[in-house]
Amino acid sequence: MIKLIVTGVWICVITLASVYFSMRMAAAPGTDDEAATSRAALEFVRGSTTTVPVIADGEVRGYFLANLSYTANTELAAGQAVPLPQMITDELYTLLVGNRIIDIADLGGFDLGNFRTAVKDGLNKRFGKEVIAEVFVEQIDYITKADVQSGGPKKGVTIAKGGAPAALTSQPSAH
């Protein structure tokens, strides 16, 4: 008789523990309110193609065509004196003309990750805040001056080609 009672109590304990743990696992996971708020404040901004001349020995040798998009904190971006597209263009000129981050002689050695980080860090440093969350390189091409002047089809070199995640591109642009 005692075995029967102990078995019944054991079954009840196991059943209650199973129900308790299954309810705990089925409960909605906790969300980080601060992270959710910062993600909600981000907006995808599709950039336009920026043409940056390559100057060497006092003359134009060719052109970089860069198409960048980015995610930006809309609240912080709204407080900036200069609009984001103009800041992106200026930062591209700084990196490609001033700092010469891309070497024409060694296009294969171009590091896309470092380029994205340099653009993002440079912009956020100039803003004084974390306005830009991520930079997306859609395409970077190099076209020589001779190709531009020929008037025929342009035979540029694609340095980098990527794109923004599809989930972001469906959002409206701030342009």
N, CA, C and O of each residue as an XYZ file, in Angstrom:
700
protein
N       0.809     -1.189      0.000
C       0.000      0.000      0.000
C       0.860      1.264      0.000
O       0.555      2.237     -0.690
N       1.927      1.235      0.775
C       2.807      2.385      0.851
C       3.477      2.603     -0.514
O       3.667      3.745     -0.931
N       3.830      1.530     -1.201
C       4.428      1.663     -2.523
C       3.474      2.363     -3.469
O       3.906      3.175     -4.287
N       2.214      2.075     -3.378
C       1.214      2.690     -4.245
C       1.092      4.186     -3.957
O       0.979      4.976     -4.894
N       1.112      4.587     -2.708
C       1.019      6.000     -2.329
C       2.279      6.736     -2.779
O       2.179      7.831     -3.332
N       3.460      6.164     -2.555
C       4.715      6.785     -2.962
C       4.765      6.932     -4.486
O       5.222      7.955     -4.996
N       4.299      5.922     -5.205
C       4.266      5.989     -6.663
C       3.329      7.109     -7.127
O       3.664      7.847     -8.053
N       2.167      7.241     -6.495
C       1.212      8.294     -6.844
C       1.785      9.678     -6.582
O       1.631     10.575     -7.410
N       2.446      9.865     -5.441
C       3.065     11.154     -5.109
C       4.194     11.448     -6.111
O       4.340     12.579     -6.574
N       4.985     10.425     -6.438
C       6.078     10.603     -7.398
C       5.549     11.049     -8.761
O       6.132     11.937     -9.384
N       4.471     10.457     -9.228
C       3.866     10.815    -10.510
C       3.343     12.249    -10.464
O       3.496     12.992    -11.434
N       2.734     12.641     -9.360
C       2.227     14.019     -9.224
C       3.376     15.039     -9.245
O       3.268     16.088     -9.881
N       4.467     14.726     -8.552
C       5.615     15.638     -8.514
C       6.208     15.795     -9.919
O       6.500     16.911    -10.349
N       6.383     14.688    -10.624
C       6.940     14.735    -11.971
C       6.005     15.507    -12.900
O       6.475     16.304    -13.712
N       4.712     15.294    -12.801
C       3.738     15.993    -13.648
C       3.756     17.490    -13.369
O       3.767     18.291    -14.304
N       3.757     17.874    -12.108
C       3.786     19.295    -11.758
C       5.096     19.953    -12.220
O       5.074     21.080    -12.712
N       6.214     19.274    -12.069
C       7.491     19.825    -12.517
C       7.506     19.987    -14.032
O       8.015     20.986    -14.540
N       6.960     19.024    -14.755
C       6.904     19.100    -16.217
C       6.050     20.268    -16.669
O       6.434     21.005    -17.577
N       4.906     20.442    -16.052
C       4.023     21.545    -16.417
C       4.689     22.880    -16.095
O       4.617     23.818    -16.888
N       5.335     22.967    -14.937
C       6.002     24.201    -14.541
C       7.094     24.584    -15.548
O       7.133     25.721    -16.018
N       7.971     23.644    -15.875
C       9.073     23.944    -16.803
C       8.592     24.193    -18.229
O       9.175     25.012    -18.939
N       7.549     23.508    -18.653
C       7.036     23.766    -20.007
C       6.403     25.149    -20.086
O       6.504     25.808    -21.121
N       5.763     25.599    -19.034
C       5.192     26.948    -19.023
C       6.296     28.010    -18.991
O       6.164     29.058    -19.624
N       7.367     27.748    -18.268
C       8.494     28.686    -18.219
C       9.169     28.818    -19.585
O       9.567     29.912    -19.985
N       9.294     27.699    -20.294
C       9.935     27.727    -21.604
C       9.029     28.351    -22.667
O       9.523     28.946    -23.625
N       7.737     28.224    -22.510
C       6.794     28.761    -23.489
C       6.558     30.259    -23.299
O       6.018     30.910    -24.192
N       6.945     30.806    -22.174
C       6.745     32.237    -21.918
C       7.588     33.049    -22.898
O       8.654     32.608    -23.329
N       7.103     34.233    -23.242
C       7.809     35.114    -24.170
C       9.172     35.477    -23.602
O       9.287     35.785    -22.416
N      10.196     35.444    -24.431
C      11.525     35.807    -23.933
C      11.566     37.273    -23.547
O      10.876     38.106    -24.135
N      12.372     37.572    -22.567
C      12.521     38.956    -22.133
C      13.188     39.784    -23.222
O      14.100     39.305    -23.896
N      12.741     41.018    -23.398
C      13.332     41.889    -24.411
C      14.132     42.974    -23.725
O      13.799     43.432    -22.632
N      15.176     43.363    -24.388
C      16.001     44.459    -23.921
C      15.367     45.745    -24.446
O      15.489     46.066    -25.628
N      14.692     46.475    -23.562
C      13.960     47.674    -23.989
C      14.880     48.723    -24.604
O      14.493     49.396    -25.559
N      16.077     48.871    -24.077
C      17.000     49.872    -24.606
C      17.444     49.502    -26.022
O      17.507     50.368    -26.896
N      17.751     48.234    -26.253
C      18.163     47.790    -27.589
C      17.004     47.897    -28.575
O      17.204     48.283    -29.726
N      15.795     47.558    -28.134
C      14.627     47.657    -29.012
C      14.353     49.113    -29.386
O      13.993     49.399    -30.528
N      14.517     50.023    -28.448
C      14.307     51.441    -28.717
C      15.345     51.971    -29.700
O      15.012     52.741    -30.601
N      16.604     51.562    -29.529
C      17.632     52.049    -30.443
C      17.441     51.483    -31.848
O      17.704     52.181    -32.828
N      16.985     50.219    -31.970
C      16.704     49.655    -33.296
C      15.518     50.357    -33.948
O      15.505     50.545    -35.165
N      14.535     50.741    -33.163
C      13.359     51.420    -33.712
C      13.711     52.818    -34.204
O      13.057     53.339    -35.107
N      14.734     53.426    -33.621
C      15.126     54.776    -34.020
C      15.967     54.779    -35.297
O      16.219     55.843    -35.863
N      16.409     53.594    -35.761
C      17.235     53.521    -36.960
C      16.381     53.527    -38.213
O      15.302     52.935    -38.250
N      16.872     54.197    -39.230
C      16.190     54.244    -40.516
C      17.202     53.953    -41.618
O      18.337     54.427    -41.572
N      16.784     53.176    -42.598
C      17.643     52.872    -43.738
C      17.574     54.035    -44.716
O      16.488     54.483    -45.084
N      18.735     54.520    -45.133
C      18.815     55.628    -46.079
C      19.623     55.150    -47.282
O      20.799     54.808    -47.157
N      18.981     55.129    -48.444
C      19.656     54.719    -49.671
C      20.410     55.923    -50.204
O      19.837     56.992    -50.415
N      21.686     55.735    -50.416
C      22.529     56.814    -50.904
C      22.469     56.938    -52.415
O      21.944     56.062    -53.102
N      23.000     58.012    -52.914
C      23.080     58.207    -54.357
C      24.526     57.942    -54.791
O      25.430     57.862    -53.959
N      24.725     57.810    -56.084
C      26.069     57.571    -56.597
C      26.893     58.845    -56.483
O      26.468     59.915    -56.917
N      28.061     58.719    -55.900
C      28.974     59.841    -55.722
C      30.185     59.621    -56.620
O      30.783     58.545    -56.612
N      30.539     60.626    -57.382
C      31.700     60.553    -58.266
C      32.842     61.326    -57.628
O      32.722     62.517    -57.339
N      33.957     60.626    -57.413
C      35.121     61.225    -56.774
C      36.295     61.129    -57.746
O      36.651     60.027    -58.163
N      36.907     62.265    -58.119
C      38.038     62.210    -59.063
C      39.294     61.657    -58.401
O      39.538     61.872    -57.214
N      40.076     60.949    -59.187
C      41.384     60.469    -58.738
C      42.419     61.407    -59.351
O      42.561     61.477    -60.572
N      43.136     62.123    -58.499
C      44.087     63.136    -58.956
C      45.499     62.657    -58.646
O      45.802     62.268    -57.518
N      46.355     62.689    -59.658
C      47.763     62.333    -59.485
C      48.601     63.235    -60.391
O      48.239     63.496    -61.538
N      49.695     63.693    -59.867
C      50.602     64.575    -60.615
C      49.879     65.798    -61.170
O      50.176     66.258    -62.273
N      48.937     66.316    -60.404
C      48.257     67.544    -60.794
C      47.182     67.391    -61.850
O      46.668     68.397    -62.339
N      46.821     66.170    -62.221
C      45.758     66.004    -63.210
C      44.847     64.843    -62.830
O      45.219     63.966    -62.050
N      43.666     64.859    -63.389
C      42.676     63.819    -63.115
C      43.045     62.567    -63.907
O      43.222     62.628    -65.123
N      43.160     61.426    -63.213
C      43.514     60.154    -63.858
C      42.289     59.277    -64.096
O      42.285     58.436    -64.996
N      41.260     59.473    -63.294
C      40.055     58.660    -63.415
C      39.051     59.076    -62.359
O      39.184     60.126    -61.730
N      38.038     58.232    -62.174
C      36.964     58.572    -61.242
C      36.528     57.331    -60.478
O      36.422     56.242    -61.042
N      36.278     57.513    -59.188
C      35.626     56.492    -58.390
C      34.135     56.797    -58.419
O      33.727     57.945    -58.241
N      33.344     55.796    -58.638
C      31.897     55.908    -58.537
C      31.488     55.052    -57.345
O      31.602     53.827    -57.385
N      31.020     55.688    -56.305
C      30.672     54.982    -55.073
C      29.197     55.155    -54.773
O      28.668     56.266    -54.786
N      28.550     54.044    -54.505
C      27.144     54.063    -54.124
C      27.032     53.408    -52.753
O      27.172     52.192    -52.622
N      26.776     54.230    -51.726
C      26.686     53.751    -50.354
C      25.294     53.993    -49.803
O      24.634     54.970    -50.156
N      24.859     53.106    -48.945
C      23.636     53.283    -48.179
C      24.009     53.071    -46.720
O      25.085     52.558    -46.414
N      23.125     53.462    -45.834
C      23.467     53.356    -44.425
C      22.208     53.335    -43.572
O      21.121     53.700    -44.021
N      22.384     52.899    -42.329
C      21.316     53.024    -41.343
C      21.749     54.124    -40.381
O      22.889     54.160    -39.918
N      20.818     55.010    -40.098
C      21.125     56.158    -39.256
C      20.054     56.325    -38.192
O      18.888     55.994    -38.410
N      20.455     56.837    -37.056
C      19.524     57.171    -35.983
C      18.814     58.458    -36.384
O      19.427     59.525    -36.429
N      17.530     58.355    -36.674
C      16.796     59.497    -37.216
C      16.702     60.665    -36.231
O      16.706     61.827    -36.638
N      16.618     60.356    -34.948
C      16.522     61.433    -33.958
C      17.814     62.233    -33.896
O      17.792     63.463    -33.857
N      18.944     61.523    -33.888
C      20.232     62.228    -33.834
C      20.542     62.914    -35.162
O      21.124     63.998    -35.183
N      20.156     62.285    -36.263
C      20.419     62.865    -37.585
C      19.630     64.150    -37.793
O      20.108     65.070    -38.456
N      18.432     64.221    -37.235
C      17.597     65.409    -37.401
C      18.222     66.628    -36.732
O      17.952     67.759    -37.138
N      19.042     66.418    -35.729
C      19.665     67.528    -35.019
C      20.964     68.016    -35.642
O      21.595     68.925    -35.102
N      21.378     67.442    -36.759
C      22.639     67.829    -37.388
C      22.438     69.033    -38.308
O      21.400     69.165    -38.956
N      23.427     69.893    -38.355
C      23.335     71.096    -39.183
C      23.471     70.766    -40.667
O      22.843     71.413    -41.505
N      24.287     69.764    -40.999
C      24.506     69.376    -42.399
C      23.758     68.073    -42.656
O      23.895     67.136    -41.870
N      22.974     67.978    -43.728
C      22.239     66.742    -44.021
C      23.181     65.554    -44.245
O      24.312     65.726    -44.700
N      22.705     64.358    -43.921
C      23.529     63.152    -44.009
C      24.094     62.878    -45.407
O      25.270     62.529    -45.509
N      23.316     63.019    -46.490
C      23.914     62.729    -47.803
C      25.130     63.602    -48.119
O      26.088     63.121    -48.726
N      25.108     64.853    -47.725
C      26.240     65.739    -47.970
C      27.439     65.355    -47.095
O      28.587     65.468    -47.525
N      27.169     64.905    -45.881
C      28.250     64.452    -45.004
C      28.891     63.185    -45.556
O      30.111     63.031    -45.498
N      28.072     62.270    -46.095
C      28.603     61.034    -46.697
C      29.511     61.404    -47.871
O      30.614     60.869    -47.991
N      29.058     62.313    -48.733
C      29.858     62.729    -49.888
C      31.180     63.326    -49.432
O      32.227     63.004    -49.993
N      31.148     64.181    -48.435
C      32.368     64.797    -47.941
C      33.312     63.754    -47.349
O      34.525     63.830    -47.540
N      32.756     62.784    -46.633
C      33.595     61.737    -46.041
C      34.225     60.866    -47.125
O      35.369     60.436    -46.984
N      33.492     60.602    -48.201
C      34.054     59.844    -49.319
C      35.215     60.602    -49.963
O      36.244     60.005    -50.278
N      35.057     61.903    -50.157
C      36.150     62.708    -50.709
C      37.366     62.654    -49.780
O      38.501     62.534    -50.240
N      37.119     62.743    -48.472
C      38.216     62.699    -47.515
C      38.962     61.372    -47.598
O      40.193     61.351    -47.606
N      38.224     60.268    -47.660
C      38.857     58.949    -47.689
C      39.521     58.635    -49.027
O      40.628     58.099    -49.065
N      38.845     58.968    -50.120
C      39.332     58.547    -51.429
C      40.344     59.521    -52.031
O      41.247     59.097    -52.752
N      40.211     60.810    -51.752
C      41.145     61.791    -52.301
C      42.195     62.158    -51.255
O      43.393     62.121    -51.532
N      41.745     62.511    -50.062
C      42.676     62.961    -49.021
C      43.524     61.835    -48.450
O      44.750     61.943    -48.420
N      42.896     60.761    -47.997
C      43.617     59.662    -47.353
C      44.043     58.571    -48.332
O      44.869     57.722    -47.996
N      43.488     58.590    -49.533
C      43.799     57.591    -50.570
C      43.694     56.170    -50.028
O      44.646     55.392    -50.087
N      42.534     55.855    -49.509
C      42.309     54.537    -48.917
C      42.293     53.422    -49.966
O      42.531     52.260    -49.637
N      42.012     53.772    -51.238
C      42.052     52.788    -52.322
C      43.248     53.109    -53.203
O      43.388     54.225    -53.704
N      44.110     52.113    -53.384
C      45.302     52.266    -54.222
C      44.967     51.774    -55.624
O      44.632     50.604    -55.810
N      45.055     52.666    -56.613
C      44.727     52.316    -57.998
C      45.634     51.204    -58.513
O      45.193     50.339    -59.271
N      46.901     51.225    -58.102
C      47.845     50.216    -58.582
C      47.542     48.829    -58.031
O      47.915     47.828    -58.641
N      46.860     48.758    -56.864
C      46.577     47.467    -56.241
C      45.103     47.408    -55.843
O      44.775     47.413    -54.657
N      44.221     47.352    -56.837
C      42.783     47.308    -56.550
C      42.376     46.000    -55.883
O      41.375     45.957    -55.168
N      43.139     44.938    -56.108
C      42.830     43.650    -55.492
C      43.063     43.643    -53.990
O      42.511     42.797    -53.286
N      43.863     44.560    -53.494
C      44.151     44.628    -52.071
C      43.163     45.467    -51.285
O      43.378     45.729    -50.102
N      42.094     45.887    -51.918
C      41.091     46.733    -51.258
C      40.354     45.921    -50.204
O      39.861     44.829    -50.489
N      40.276     46.455    -48.976
C      39.590     45.789    -47.870
C      38.256     46.481    -47.619
O      38.210     47.574    -47.055
N      37.182     45.839    -48.037
C      35.845     46.420    -47.943
C      35.423     46.653    -46.491
O      34.798     47.667    -46.181
N      35.757     45.733    -45.619
C      35.403     45.893    -44.196
C      36.043     47.110    -43.571
O      35.393     47.851    -42.833
N      37.329     47.322    -43.865
C      38.018     48.507    -43.342
C      37.436     49.787    -43.923
O      37.340     50.801    -43.231
N      37.046     49.742    -45.194
C      36.449     50.915    -45.829
C      35.132     51.282    -45.148
O      34.904     52.449    -44.827
N      34.266     50.293    -44.927
C      32.988     50.547    -44.239
C      33.220     51.135    -42.856
O      32.579     52.111    -42.464
N      34.149     50.526    -42.122
C      34.443     50.998    -40.767
C      34.998     52.416    -40.797
O      34.641     53.236    -39.951
N      35.863     52.716    -41.754
C      36.441     54.064    -41.851
C      35.363     55.098    -42.140
O      35.384     56.183    -41.559
N      34.417     54.785    -43.030
C      33.326     55.717    -43.338
C      32.457     55.927    -42.100
O      32.150     57.061    -41.732
N      32.067     54.834    -41.466
C      31.194     54.929    -40.280
C      31.880     55.703    -39.154
O      31.298     56.628    -38.590
N      33.117     55.324    -38.830
C      33.828     55.986    -37.734
C      34.109     57.452    -38.040
O      34.008     58.306    -37.159
N      34.465     57.744    -39.300
C      34.726     59.127    -39.678
C      33.491     59.999    -39.541
O      33.570     61.123    -39.044
N      32.349     59.484    -39.981
C      31.109     60.259    -39.873
C      30.699     60.450    -38.420
O      30.355     61.560    -38.013
N      30.733     59.379    -37.635
C      30.331     59.493    -36.232
C      31.270     60.409    -35.455
O      30.838     61.104    -34.535
N      32.540     60.413    -35.816
C      33.490     61.318    -35.158
C      33.147     62.770    -35.482
O      33.206     63.637    -34.610
N      32.792     63.028    -36.730
C      32.441     64.394    -37.136
C      31.131     64.848    -36.505
O      30.982     66.019    -36.156
N      30.183     63.928    -36.355
C      28.906     64.273    -35.721
C      29.060     64.421    -34.211
O      28.306     65.163    -33.582
N      30.028     63.723    -33.625
C      30.188     63.744    -32.172
C      29.236     62.803    -31.472
O      29.177     62.779    -30.242
N      28.486     62.023    -32.242
C      27.507     61.072    -31.694
C      27.467     59.860    -32.607
O      27.976     59.902    -33.727
N      26.864     58.781    -32.130
C      26.695     57.559    -32.930
C      25.459     57.697    -33.818
O      24.442     57.047    -33.576
N      25.547     58.538    -34.839
C      24.429     58.759    -35.754
C      24.321     57.606    -36.756
O      23.224     57.116    -37.025
N      25.451     57.176    -37.302
C      25.473     56.110    -38.310
C      25.689     54.777    -37.607
O      26.670     54.596    -36.885
N      24.755     53.835    -37.828
C      24.867     52.520    -37.200
C      25.625     51.546    -38.090
O      26.428     50.751    -37.602
N      25.372     51.607    -39.397
C      26.018     50.682    -40.316
C      26.078     51.295    -41.710
O      25.168     52.012    -42.127
N      27.156     51.005    -42.418
C      27.346     51.484    -43.788
C      27.298     50.282    -44.714
O      27.943     49.265    -44.460
N      26.528     50.403    -45.795
C      26.411     49.346    -46.796
C      27.017     49.855    -48.103
O      26.618     50.904    -48.608
N      27.970     49.119    -48.642
C      28.570     49.469    -49.924
C      27.807     48.710    -50.997
O      27.905     47.487    -51.096
N      27.044     49.447    -51.799
C      26.307     48.797    -52.872
C      27.220     48.528    -54.053
O      27.156     47.457    -54.656
N      28.080     49.500    -54.394
C      29.045     49.286    -55.466
C      30.064     50.409    -55.466
O      29.736     51.568    -55.210
N      31.313     50.045    -55.760
C      32.381     51.019    -55.978
C      33.071     50.629    -57.277
O      33.547     49.503    -57.422
N      33.122     51.570    -58.224
C      33.754     51.333    -59.522
C      34.860     52.363    -59.727
O      34.866     53.433    -59.119
N      35.787     52.005    -60.598
C      36.833     52.944    -61.025
C      36.799     53.003    -62.541
O      36.861     51.972    -63.211
N      36.701     54.222    -63.088
C      36.702     54.440    -64.533
C      37.854     55.397    -64.848
O      37.984     56.448    -64.221
N      38.680     55.028    -65.815
C      39.810     55.893    -66.180
C      39.308     57.113    -66.951
O      38.195     57.120    -67.477
N      40.134     58.121    -67.003
C      39.807     59.348    -67.722
C      39.652     59.052    -69.215
O      38.783     59.625    -69.872
N      40.485     58.166    -69.749
C      40.414     57.807    -71.166
C      39.084     57.145    -71.499
O      38.520     57.391    -72.565
N      38.575     56.301    -70.594
C      37.274     55.661    -70.825
C      36.150     56.685    -70.856
O      35.213     56.569    -71.645
N      36.250     57.689    -69.991
C      35.217     58.725    -69.946
C      35.261     59.565    -71.216
O      34.214     59.891    -71.775
N      36.448     59.917    -71.675
C      36.596     60.782    -72.841
C      36.321     60.071    -74.160
O      36.063     60.728    -75.169
N      36.372     58.747    -74.170
C      36.181     58.015    -75.429
C      34.762     58.130    -75.962
O      34.537     58.003    -77.165
N      33.811     58.367    -75.080
C      32.424     58.510    -75.516
C      31.752     57.175    -75.792
O      30.532     57.126    -75.950
N      32.501     56.114    -75.852
C      31.952     54.778    -76.092
C      31.495     54.162    -74.784
O      31.335     54.859    -73.783
N      31.287     52.852    -74.794
C      30.882     52.178    -73.562
C      31.988     52.277    -72.511
O      33.173     52.158    -72.820
N      31.583     52.492    -71.293
C      32.529     52.640    -70.193
C      32.997     51.264    -69.746
O      32.189     50.370    -69.493
N      34.327     51.105    -69.653
C      34.912     49.825    -69.276
C      35.591     49.968    -67.927
O      36.795     49.742    -67.808
N      34.834     50.337    -66.921
C      35.400     50.534    -65.600
C      35.688     49.220    -64.901
O      35.330     48.145    -65.381
N      36.340     49.333    -63.765
C      36.674     48.189    -62.936
C      35.806     48.250    -61.690
O      35.807     49.255    -60.979
N      35.064     47.180    -61.422
C      34.274     47.120    -60.200
C      35.194     46.721    -59.064
O      35.769     45.633    -59.075
N      35.333     47.597    -58.087
C      36.207     47.346    -56.950
C      35.468     46.554    -55.886
O      36.015     45.606    -55.322
N      34.241     46.933    -55.612
C      33.448     46.244    -54.598
C      31.992     46.287    -55.008
O      31.509     47.281    -55.549
N      31.303     45.192    -54.743
C      29.876     45.145    -55.032
C      29.222     44.409    -53.887
O      29.659     43.328    -53.491
N      28.202     44.985    -53.375
C      27.496     44.383    -52.254
C      26.061     44.805    -52.327
O      25.433     44.730    -53.383
N      25.549     45.239    -51.236
C      24.183     45.715    -51.190
C      23.675     45.703    -49.769
O      24.323     45.188    -48.857
N      22.523     46.272    -49.604
C      21.891     46.307    -48.302
C      21.006     45.088    -48.142
O      20.488     44.568    -49.130
N      20.825     44.625    -46.917
C      19.925     43.501    -46.705
C      18.523     43.816    -47.209
O      18.056     44.948    -47.080
N      17.849     42.822    -47.783
C      16.526     43.023    -48.375
C      15.518     43.539    -47.358
O      14.616     44.298    -47.712
N      15.659     43.141    -46.113
C      14.717     43.583    -45.082
C      14.786     45.091    -44.886
O      13.789     45.713    -44.521
N      15.950     45.684    -45.125
C      16.096     47.124    -44.938
C      15.678     47.910    -46.161
O      15.180     49.029    -46.031
N      15.867     47.355    -47.348
C      15.613     48.139    -48.560
C      14.140     48.400    -48.792
O      13.794     49.267    -49.594
N      13.266     47.683    -48.119
C      11.834     47.905    -48.323
C      11.325     49.100    -47.518
O      10.201     49.556    -47.730
N      12.152     49.615    -46.586
C      11.739     50.756    -45.785
C      11.856     52.034    -46.613
O      12.677     52.103    -47.527
N      11.044     53.047    -46.304
C      11.137     54.307    -47.048
C      12.465     54.994    -46.794
O      13.053     54.870    -45.720
N      12.923     55.715    -47.796
C      14.190     56.429    -47.723
C      13.970     57.829    -47.152
O      12.890     58.403    -47.290
N      15.016     58.376    -46.506
C      14.926     59.706    -45.938
C      15.363     60.777    -46.920
O      15.420     61.952    -46.559
N      15.676     60.398    -48.165
C      16.112     61.385    -49.175
C      15.001     62.276    -49.566
O      15.184     63.163    -50.400
